[in-house]
């Protein structure tokens, strides 16, 4: 068995986009664990950023720090699904630069 056959994605997103994200993940098969699908978890976080010149921020103003509530969504997927899953997230995500962490899971299987 491949030691890193599975990954966890951490996606930071405004709460208003949670349902669209859930649907996008379901459509590409992320969050499928055993006899369950659509498995994910989310928790509230507070994020901060400062949009730089040349950006068109979804939230905030260029040159000013923003501090906003977001959700951190965590979902598992097979390593071979990572690219497709990240692209699905980017299609529905409102930010120019979405934060998507891909973390290999050691010896975790489905």
Secondary structure as UniProt FT lines:
FT   TURN            3..4
FT   STRAND          6..13
FT   HELIX           15..17
FT   HELIX           18..28
FT   TURN            29..31
FT   TURN            34..35
FT   STRAND          41..50
FT   TURN            53..54
FT   TURN            62..63
FT   STRAND          65..78
FT   HELIX           79..81
FT   HELIX           82..92
FT   TURN            96..97
FT   STRAND          99..105
FT   TURN            106..107
//
